[in-house]
Amino acid sequence: MNIALIIIIVIAVVLAIVGGLNTALNWLLWVAVVVAVIALIAFLFRVISGRSRT
């Protein structure tokens, strides 16, 4: 009975950690997408402004 309880606790902890990591990775993915869009806009702004000056 105690071994089964320990196994259930270990599985619950592992699932909680994996679920937390999944949420964190999902959030970091969205942050990366937003930063990439901002970098793309800044790059396009530099290219457009550079061409209009010359």
C-alpha positions, -999 to +999 in steps of 0.1 A: +000+000+000+028+025+009+047+016-023+016+024-044+011+056-026+047+067-032+044+058-069+012+078-072+029+108-055+059+106-078+037+104-109+017+134-096+048+155-090+062+146-125+030+155-142+028+188-122+064+197-133+058+187-169+025+207-170+043+237-155+071+234-181+046+231-209+029+263-197+062+281-194+074+270-228+041+281-243+045+315-228+081+318-239+071+308-274+046+337-275+073+360-262+097+349-288+071+354-316+064+390-303+101+398-301+107+384-336+079+406-350+093+437-333+128+428-347+113+424-382+096+457-380+128+474-368+148+458-396+123+468-423+122+504-409+160+506-411+160+492-447+132+516-458+147+546-441+181+538-455+169+535-490+149+568-489+179+588-476+202+578-505 
